[in-house]
Amino acid sequence: MDREAITFWNQCAQGVRDFFVQRQYLEVHTPCLSSTLIPESSIEVFRTEHNTHGKTFFLLPSPELQIKRLLAQHKCSVFELAHAFRSTDSATHIHNHEFTMLEYYTVGATYTDSITITEKLFSHLAETLKTSPLFNPVGDDAFTKPFMQLTMDEAFERFAGFPLSAQKTKEALLQKVMSLNIADESLIHSYTFQELYELVLVSVIEPALPKNRIVALLDYPAVSNTLSVQKRVNTMPVTERWECYLNGVELANCYTEQTNPQMVETFFKEETEKRKKNGMLPIQAPSDFAKICSQMPPCSGVALGFERLLMLLAGKKTIDPFLIRS
């Protein structure tokens, strides 16, 4: 990382701290190692062993686990710029095995409140960085305009030609997917409803999103189980969740956080089974996490890839300028 990029990184990080501290968020610094993890089936992790006692530890893929313990204890809005680690086949132009995750949790907020907070954060950072020689944001005013908001149902109807909520069965969705000609028909007959939906999302919806404006996709179908509150929209069970995109890059993920201990236990059980089925590393889930979530105040959390944010603020095509690689 050259000096100019280091300065840009620091200016943006200071802008983040100024924004949240001014709003009485508590900055926290959580551990990077843990013997237990949230068992997410979409994320593979790094495992290490303690040389003396042979105890297994994991490098945390996000600070969520530890932050929620602090939320339950202190019941105040918090944020962290944290080291995060995720094991994938290879690094890409927008992903590295070690990266910086910005997470912020707002007490008393829902996922829609977090859109407003994130819009204000981005506008603040654009103002903070405007005199930097590296500031050349994608989409010119993308960081100062309100997000374009689409529910997943609306996005499917607009870009795939059909509302997702109208597809009540796997067979109905399969017929729609086959008409799109996006995959080998002999393969997708064995797909689950979730796999079919995700195929359309990745192959049709995400590529069609506007490139020069931040777009938030809301209300993901509940077949993609997450630690977020659920509700019904157009008779379809959905999660109170959004992800935002700019120039084809997924930038942030947000939930209205789940505090129902039974729902948390169900999530853990389902995700543990998926990890086992997919041949992923066996991990020990925290036995007290459902109780911890039940003790949290109502809140909404956002997880944001910090180097991706820097890349888009600087108008770069890769996160490489903002990484120190070993």
Secondary structure, DSSP 8 states (H G I E B T S, - for coil): --HHHHHHHHHHHHHHHHHHHHTT-EE----SEES-----TT---EEEE-TTT--EEEE-SSSHHHHHHHHHHH-S-EEEEEEEE---SS-BTTB-SEEEEEEEEEET--HHHHHHHHHHHHHHHHHHHTTSTT---TTSSTTTS--EEEEHHHHIIIIISS-GGG--SHHHHHHHHHHHT-S-HHHHTT--HHHHHHHHIIIIIHHHS-SSS-EEEEEEETTS--SB-EEEETTEEEEEEEEEEETTEEEEEEEEB---HHHHHHHHHHHHHHHHHTT-------TTHHHHHHTS-SEEEEEEEHHHHHHHHTT-S-SGGG----
